[in-house]
Amino acid sequence: MPVKAKTEKKAKAPKKSEVVKAKATKKSAAVKAAPAAKKAAKQRVTFTLAADAGSEVFLAGDFNNWDPTAKRMVDKDGTGAYSTVVTLAPGEYEYKFVINGIWCVDPNCREWRQNSLGTLNSVLHV
């Protein structure tokens, strides 16, 4: 049963053909919205960094409230090739690596932005 809009004038009940047309329009909108939702899906992003083997390396950024120990990076083979994976929604993110307690920008990142402390953050677009 169709819902009537409240108006000052008394509205006529819609014709059956109008009700069917409205339902078809709602389905079309739902089908079109599905691809947009797919685009907003989170993605796995791999961060890598070359540092001295045996270092303590972490990833900090606006995606983890700049917590300097929240995301440890791992050197699986002991060669100093550190990596970690973070799942991020599409958008722009700022981050830094924390190597043995020292905050460092990503030397392989092409975009940096000055932060409120007067240093630089690396910028990532997902």
GULOGU-851061 format. One record per residue (C-alpha): chain; z, x, y negated. Coordinates in nm, 4 decimals, decimal comma, always signed. Example, Ala and Ser with C-alpha at 12.3 -4.5 7.8 and 13.67 -1.06 7.14 Angstrom:
BEGIN
<node><cadena>A</cadena><z>+0,7800</z><x>+1,2300</x><y>+0,4500</y></node>
<node><cadena>A</cadena><z>+0,7140</z><x>+1,3670</x><y>+0,1060</y></node>
***
This chain:
BEGIN
<node><cadena>A</cadena><z>+0,0000</z><x>+0,0000</x><y>+0,0000</y></node>
<node><cadena>A</cadena><z>-0,1027</z><x>+0,1590</x><y>-0,3315</y></node>
<node><cadena>A</cadena><z>+0,1589</z><x>+0,2293</x><y>-0,5978</y></node>
<node><cadena>A</cadena><z>+0,0931</z><x>+0,0627</x><y>-0,9300</y></node>
<node><cadena>A</cadena><z>+0,1505</z><x>+0,2549</x><y>-1,2514</y></node>
<node><cadena>A</cadena><z>+0,3911</z><x>+0,0955</x><y>-1,4977</y></node>
<node><cadena>A</cadena><z>+0,2034</z><x>-0,0186</x><y>-1,8050</y></node>
<node><cadena>A</cadena><z>+0,2590</z><x>-0,2762</x><y>-2,0720</y></node>
<node><cadena>A</cadena><z>-0,0360</z><x>-0,4798</x><y>-1,9485</y></node>
<node><cadena>A</cadena><z>-0,0267</z><x>-0,6259</x><y>-1,6046</y></node>
<node><cadena>A</cadena><z>-0,2453</z><x>-0,4072</x><y>-1,3819</y></node>
<node><cadena>A</cadena><z>-0,4778</z><x>-0,5515</x><y>-1,1243</y></node>
<node><cadena>A</cadena><z>-0,4449</z><x>-0,4378</x><y>-0,7655</y></node>
<node><cadena>A</cadena><z>-0,7076</z><x>-0,1727</x><y>-0,6893</y></node>
<node><cadena>A</cadena><z>-1,0035</z><x>-0,2656</x><y>-0,4762</y></node>
<node><cadena>A</cadena><z>-1,0035</z><x>-0,1433</x><y>-0,1200</y></node>
<node><cadena>A</cadena><z>-1,2941</z><x>+0,0939</x><y>-0,1938</y></node>
<node><cadena>A</cadena><z>-1,0913</z><x>+0,2542</x><y>-0,4779</y></node>
<node><cadena>A</cadena><z>-0,7941</z><x>+0,3169</x><y>-0,2468</y></node>
<node><cadena>A</cadena><z>-1,0177</z><x>+0,4907</x><y>+0,0079</y></node>
<node><cadena>A</cadena><z>-1,1768</z><x>+0,6986</x><y>-0,2684</y></node>
<node><cadena>A</cadena><z>-0,8336</z><x>+0,8110</x><y>-0,3954</y></node>
<node><cadena>A</cadena><z>-0,7266</z><x>+0,9159</x><y>-0,0460</y></node>
<node><cadena>A</cadena><z>-1,0427</z><x>+1,1224</x><y>-0,0028</y></node>
<node><cadena>A</cadena><z>-0,9781</z><x>+1,2967</x><y>-0,3337</y></node>
<node><cadena>A</cadena><z>-0,6239</z><x>+1,3913</x><y>-0,2272</y></node>
<node><cadena>A</cadena><z>-0,7558</z><x>+1,5414</x><y>+0,0979</y></node>
<node><cadena>A</cadena><z>-1,0144</z><x>+1,7459</x><y>-0,0927</y></node>
<node><cadena>A</cadena><z>-0,7453</z><x>+1,8850</x><y>-0,3211</y></node>
<node><cadena>A</cadena><z>-0,5305</z><x>+1,9841</x><y>-0,0235</y></node>
<node><cadena>A</cadena><z>-0,8215</z><x>+2,1622</x><y>+0,1429</y></node>
<node><cadena>A</cadena><z>-0,9047</z><x>+2,3491</x><y>-0,1763</y></node>
<node><cadena>A</cadena><z>-0,5401</z><x>+2,4532</x><y>-0,2271</y></node>
<node><cadena>A</cadena><z>-0,5186</z><x>+2,6172</x><y>+0,1161</y></node>
<node><cadena>A</cadena><z>-0,7327</z><x>+2,9241</x><y>+0,0289</y></node>
<node><cadena>A</cadena><z>-0,5262</z><x>+2,9800</x><y>-0,2867</y></node>
<node><cadena>A</cadena><z>-0,2087</z><x>+2,9822</x><y>-0,0778</y></node>
<node><cadena>A</cadena><z>-0,3685</z><x>+3,2369</x><y>+0,1528</y></node>
<node><cadena>A</cadena><z>-0,4376</z><x>+3,4680</x><y>-0,1434</y></node>
<node><cadena>A</cadena><z>-0,0703</z><x>+3,4552</x><y>-0,2436</y></node>
<node><cadena>A</cadena><z>+0,0395</z><x>+3,5728</x><y>+0,1006</y></node>
<node><cadena>A</cadena><z>+0,2537</z><x>+3,8846</x><y>+0,1102</y></node>
<node><cadena>A</cadena><z>+0,0961</z><x>+4,2126</x><y>+0,2114</y></node>
<node><cadena>A</cadena><z>+0,2309</z><x>+4,5179</x><y>+0,3888</y></node>
<node><cadena>A</cadena><z>+0,2089</z><x>+4,8162</x><y>+0,1545</y></node>
<node><cadena>A</cadena><z>+0,2597</z><x>+5,1700</x><y>+0,2853</y></node>
<node><cadena>A</cadena><z>+0,4109</z><x>+5,4259</x><y>+0,0489</y></node>
<node><cadena>A</cadena><z>+0,3628</z><x>+5,7938</x><y>+0,1354</y></node>
<node><cadena>A</cadena><z>+0,4941</z><x>+6,1145</x><y>-0,0184</y></node>
<node><cadena>A</cadena><z>+0,4793</z><x>+6,4837</x><y>+0,0653</y></node>
<node><cadena>A</cadena><z>+0,8191</z><x>+6,6503</x><y>+0,0178</y></node>
<node><cadena>A</cadena><z>+1,0172</z><x>+6,9319</x><y>+0,1781</y></node>
<node><cadena>A</cadena><z>+1,0993</z><x>+6,8618</x><y>+0,5425</y></node>
<node><cadena>A</cadena><z>+1,4640</z><x>+6,7650</x><y>+0,5834</y></node>
<node><cadena>A</cadena><z>+1,4863</z><x>+6,5990</x><y>+0,2401</y></node>
<node><cadena>A</cadena><z>+1,6503</z><x>+6,2621</x><y>+0,1838</y></node>
<node><cadena>A</cadena><z>+1,3731</z><x>+6,0450</x><y>+0,0409</y></node>
<node><cadena>A</cadena><z>+1,4020</z><x>+5,6834</x><y>-0,0741</y></node>
<node><cadena>A</cadena><z>+1,1772</z><x>+5,4307</x><y>-0,2470</y></node>
<node><cadena>A</cadena><z>+1,3170</z><x>+5,2340</x><y>-0,5420</y></node>
<node><cadena>A</cadena><z>+1,1426</z><x>+4,9817</x><y>-0,7627</y></node>
<node><cadena>A</cadena><z>+1,1570</z><x>+4,6447</x><y>-0,9278</y></node>
<node><cadena>A</cadena><z>+1,0888</z><x>+4,4923</x><y>-0,5827</y></node>
<node><cadena>A</cadena><z>+1,4365</z><x>+4,6084</x><y>-0,4610</y></node>
<node><cadena>A</cadena><z>+1,6271</z><x>+4,5970</x><y>-0,7919</y></node>
<node><cadena>A</cadena><z>+1,5881</z><x>+4,9749</x><y>-0,8354</y></node>
<node><cadena>A</cadena><z>+1,8406</z><x>+5,0426</x><y>-0,5601</y></node>
<node><cadena>A</cadena><z>+1,8075</z><x>+5,4213</x><y>-0,4994</y></node>
<node><cadena>A</cadena><z>+1,9181</z><x>+5,3985</x><y>-0,1355</y></node>
<node><cadena>A</cadena><z>+1,7846</z><x>+5,0593</x><y>-0,0241</y></node>
<node><cadena>A</cadena><z>+1,4570</z><x>+5,1783</x><y>+0,1288</y></node>
<node><cadena>A</cadena><z>+1,4733</z><x>+5,5081</x><y>+0,3173</y></node>
<node><cadena>A</cadena><z>+1,1448</z><x>+5,6878</x><y>+0,3771</y></node>
<node><cadena>A</cadena><z>+1,0926</z><x>+5,8534</x><y>+0,7153</y></node>
<node><cadena>A</cadena><z>+0,9384</z><x>+6,1891</x><y>+0,8096</y></node>
<node><cadena>A</cadena><z>+0,8451</z><x>+6,1035</x><y>+1,1685</y></node>
<node><cadena>A</cadena><z>+0,7059</z><x>+6,4419</x><y>+1,2716</y></node>
<node><cadena>A</cadena><z>+0,9256</z><x>+6,6733</x><y>+1,0620</y></node>
<node><cadena>A</cadena><z>+0,6370</z><x>+6,8066</x><y>+0,8503</y></node>
<node><cadena>A</cadena><z>+0,7480</z><x>+6,6591</x><y>+0,5165</y></node>
<node><cadena>A</cadena><z>+0,5091</z><x>+6,3619</x><y>+0,5281</y></node>
<node><cadena>A</cadena><z>+0,7404</z><x>+6,0726</x><y>+0,4353</y></node>
<node><cadena>A</cadena><z>+0,6396</z><x>+5,7083</x><y>+0,4555</y></node>
<node><cadena>A</cadena><z>+0,7766</z><x>+5,3566</x><y>+0,4489</y></node>
<node><cadena>A</cadena><z>+0,6324</z><x>+5,0039</x><y>+0,4494</y></node>
<node><cadena>A</cadena><z>+0,7278</z><x>+4,7245</x><y>+0,2095</y></node>
<node><cadena>A</cadena><z>+0,6032</z><x>+4,3648</x><y>+0,2221</y></node>
<node><cadena>A</cadena><z>+0,5040</z><x>+4,2517</x><y>-0,1281</y></node>
<node><cadena>A</cadena><z>+0,3525</z><x>+3,9418</x><y>-0,2819</y></node>
<node><cadena>A</cadena><z>+0,0476</z><x>+3,9890</x><y>-0,5047</y></node>
<node><cadena>A</cadena><z>+0,1437</z><x>+4,1195</x><y>-0,8459</y></node>
<node><cadena>A</cadena><z>+0,2316</z><x>+4,4310</x><y>-1,0409</y></node>
<node><cadena>A</cadena><z>+0,5262</z><x>+4,6522</x><y>-0,9461</y></node>
<node><cadena>A</cadena><z>+0,6933</z><x>+4,9617</x><y>-1,0905</y></node>
<node><cadena>A</cadena><z>+0,8560</z><x>+5,2163</x><y>-0,8608</y></node>
<node><cadena>A</cadena><z>+0,9821</z><x>+5,5722</x><y>-0,8160</y></node>
<node><cadena>A</cadena><z>+1,0758</z><x>+5,7985</x><y>-0,5278</y></node>
<node><cadena>A</cadena><z>+1,4290</z><x>+5,9363</x><y>-0,5060</y></node>
<node><cadena>A</cadena><z>+1,4201</z><x>+6,2819</x><y>-0,3460</y></node>
<node><cadena>A</cadena><z>+1,7608</z><x>+6,4369</x><y>-0,2768</y></node>
<node><cadena>A</cadena><z>+1,9055</z><x>+6,2230</x><y>-0,5578</y></node>
<node><cadena>A</cadena><z>+1,6325</z><x>+6,3088</x><y>-0,8113</y></node>
<node><cadena>A</cadena><z>+1,4110</z><x>+6,0276</x><y>-0,9412</y></node>
<node><cadena>A</cadena><z>+1,0391</z><x>+6,1206</x><y>-0,9250</y></node>
<node><cadena>A</cadena><z>+0,7137</z><x>+5,9437</x><y>-1,0060</y></node>
<node><cadena>A</cadena><z>+0,4481</z><x>+5,9179</x><y>-0,7373</y></node>
<node><cadena>A</cadena><z>+0,2215</z><x>+6,2206</x><y>-0,7933</y></node>
<node><cadena>A</cadena><z>-0,0683</z><x>+6,0345</x><y>-0,6268</y></node>
<node><cadena>A</cadena><z>-0,0406</z><x>+5,7242</x><y>-0,8451</y></node>
<node><cadena>A</cadena><z>-0,2981</z><x>+5,7012</x><y>-1,1243</y></node>
<node><cadena>A</cadena><z>-0,1035</z><x>+5,4591</x><y>-1,3432</y></node>
<node><cadena>A</cadena><z>+0,2351</z><x>+5,5299</x><y>-1,4975</y></node>
<node><cadena>A</cadena><z>+0,4363</z><x>+5,3354</x><y>-1,7529</y></node>
<node><cadena>A</cadena><z>+0,7214</z><x>+5,4471</x><y>-1,9779</y></node>
<node><cadena>A</cadena><z>+1,0507</z><x>+5,2774</x><y>-1,8933</y></node>
<node><cadena>A</cadena><z>+1,3541</z><x>+5,1932</x><y>-2,1089</y></node>
<node><cadena>A</cadena><z>+1,5108</z><x>+5,5334</x><y>-2,0283</y></node>
<node><cadena>A</cadena><z>+1,2161</z><x>+5,7202</x><y>-2,1787</y></node>
<node><cadena>A</cadena><z>+1,0877</z><x>+5,8452</x><y>-1,8406</y></node>
<node><cadena>A</cadena><z>+0,7872</z><x>+5,7236</x><y>-1,6427</y></node>
<node><cadena>A</cadena><z>+0,7540</z><x>+5,4762</x><y>-1,3563</y></node>
<node><cadena>A</cadena><z>+0,4615</z><x>+5,4589</x><y>-1,1181</y></node>
<node><cadena>A</cadena><z>+0,2705</z><x>+5,1287</x><y>-1,1300</y></node>
<node><cadena>A</cadena><z>+0,1304</z><x>+4,9493</x><y>-0,8247</y></node>
<node><cadena>A</cadena><z>-0,1045</z><x>+4,6502</x><y>-0,8243</y></node>
<node><cadena>A</cadena><z>-0,0974</z><x>+4,4405</x><y>-0,5051</y></node>
***
